[in-house]
């Protein structure tokens, strides 16, 4: 699965597990280990892609979406319907890439 704050997965096997399934809430341990990052709305800025995806409509790529760690230590989410941005996310590893937010949209152009 892919919820932003709680990850999940499925593991298939032909043999029973050595131990029964354990459902653990590790929210507090994660909160202690990882500082919260303030999420802000921005119209422009510069940062690094922390996570990204491409949304599809009618079987075709239609919009890029990304979570950006801004240079001031905050985080934001933005997107783009620009074909070049969508293509970049589909054809290369963009996590860690420096980007520009311009007009609230994701850009790969330099400032």
N, C-alpha and C positions, 0 to 999 in steps of 0.2 A: 504494500500500500504506500501512499505517499503523503500523508498529512505532514504539514510543515513542522510541528513540534513533537509529534509522536510517530516514530517509524515502525513499520511492521513488515513481516516477511512470511513466506510459507516454505516449509521444508518437507519434501516428500521422501518416503523411504519404504522399502519392502519389508523392513524388520521393525518390531515394536521398539520404542525408546527404552534406554536403560533406566531412566527415571520418568515419572509422570510429568506431563506438561505443567509448568509453573507460570502463572500470570502474576507478574510483579509490577508494581507501580514504582518506577525509579525517578519520578518527577523531582523529589527533594534532593536526591543525590546529584542529578544533573544540574539543578539550580545552584547547588553549592560548588560544583566543578566548573560551571560555565557562567560568566557574568551576563546579565541581561544587556542586550544592545537596544538602545532607544530607537524606535521606528518613527520616521518623520516623513512628511510629504514635502517634496521639493520640486521646483520648476526647472532648476538648473543646478549643475554641480558636476563633480568628478569623483569617480570611485572605482571599485573593483567588483567584478561579478562574483557573487558568492554562490549563486545557483541560477539555473535558467532552463527554459523549456520552449518548445514551439507548439502552439495550439493549432489544431486542424479543424476545418469546416468543410463539409461535403467531401472529405477525403483529401483535401489539399491544405498545405500549410497556409495559415491565415494571419497569425500574430505571434510575435516573440514576446516572452515575458521573462523578467529577471529580477532577482533580489540583488541589490547593490549595497556594498559596504562603502559608505562615503568617507572621504578623506578626514572628516572631523570626528570619526568614530561612531557615527549614527548609521542607520540602515534605512533603505527605502525600497520600494518596489516600483517598477515601471515597465513599459512595453513599447512595442513598435510594430507597425504593419509594413514598414519599409522592406522591400524584397531583399536588399543587400544584407540587412541585419538578420532577417529570417534565414537566409542562405548561410551566413556565417555561423549561426547557432546550429544549423543542420549539418554542416560539413567540417567543423573544427571544434576543438575543445576551447570553450570560452570562459570556463570558470578560472578565475585569477586574472582575467584580461582587464586592462584599464579601459574604462568607457567614460563617455560624457553624457550627461542628461541635459537635454536642451528642449525647452517647451514642454517639459514633463515626459518626454520620450527618450528612449534609448538610442544612442548614436555611437558609432565607432570612430568618428572624426576626432581629430585633435582640437583642443580648445584654441 
